Amino acid sequence: MKIYKLKKNFKGFKKGTQFYLIAESEFIGIKEFVLRTKDLAIRISINEQELLHNFILFRE
């Protein structure tokens, strides 16, 4: 499972917070990603631009 890490503070989460990539989907060229915090308590849905701008791949 892919794990992403925040590059900087984002939507109330602190830099360095780790997220699991739960799902990714594409509809008419728009990609959407669903991430969950490492403790699985919080789920966020973001687009591809937000993923590329705010997250780095930590582990695959």
C-alpha positions as CSV (number, residue, x, y, z in Angstrom):
1,M,0.0,0.0,0.0
2,K,1.3,3.5,-0.9
3,I,2.0,5.9,2.0
4,Y,2.2,9.6,1.3
5,K,3.7,12.2,3.6
6,L,2.8,15.9,3.8
7,K,5.4,18.4,2.5
8,K,3.8,21.3,4.4
9,N,0.8,22.0,6.5
10,F,-2.4,21.2,4.6
11,K,-6.1,21.4,5.5
12,G,-5.4,21.4,9.3
13,F,-2.8,18.6,9.1
14,K,0.8,19.2,10.1
15,K,3.8,18.8,7.9
16,G,5.1,15.2,8.0
17,T,1.7,13.6,8.7
18,Q,1.5,10.2,6.9
19,F,-1.5,9.0,4.9
20,Y,-2.4,5.7,3.2
21,L,-3.7,5.9,-0.3
22,I,-7.0,4.1,-0.2
23,A,-8.4,4.7,-3.6
24,E,-7.8,6.6,-6.8
25,S,-10.3,7.2,-9.6
26,E,-10.5,9.1,-12.8
27,F,-13.6,10.6,-14.4
28,I,-13.4,12.5,-17.7
29,G,-9.7,13.2,-17.1
30,I,-10.0,14.4,-13.5
31,K,-8.2,12.2,-11.0
32,E,-9.4,12.0,-7.4
33,F,-7.5,10.4,-4.6
34,V,-8.8,9.2,-1.2
35,L,-6.3,9.2,1.6
36,R,-6.6,8.1,5.3
37,T,-4.4,9.1,8.2
38,K,-2.1,6.4,9.4
39,D,-4.5,5.6,12.4
40,L,-7.4,5.4,9.8
41,A,-9.4,7.9,11.8
42,I,-9.7,10.7,9.2
43,R,-10.4,10.4,5.4
44,I,-9.8,13.2,2.9
45,S,-10.5,13.3,-0.8
46,I,-8.2,15.4,-3.0
47,N,-7.5,16.0,-6.7
48,E,-4.3,15.2,-8.5
49,Q,-2.9,18.8,-8.3
50,E,-3.3,18.9,-4.5
51,L,-1.6,15.5,-4.3
52,L,1.4,16.6,-6.4
53,H,1.7,20.0,-4.7
54,N,1.3,18.9,-1.0
55,F,2.4,15.3,-0.7
56,I,5.4,13.1,-1.4
57,L,5.5,9.4,-1.8
58,F,7.0,8.0,1.4
59,R,6.7,4.3,0.8
60,E,5.2,2.0,-1.9
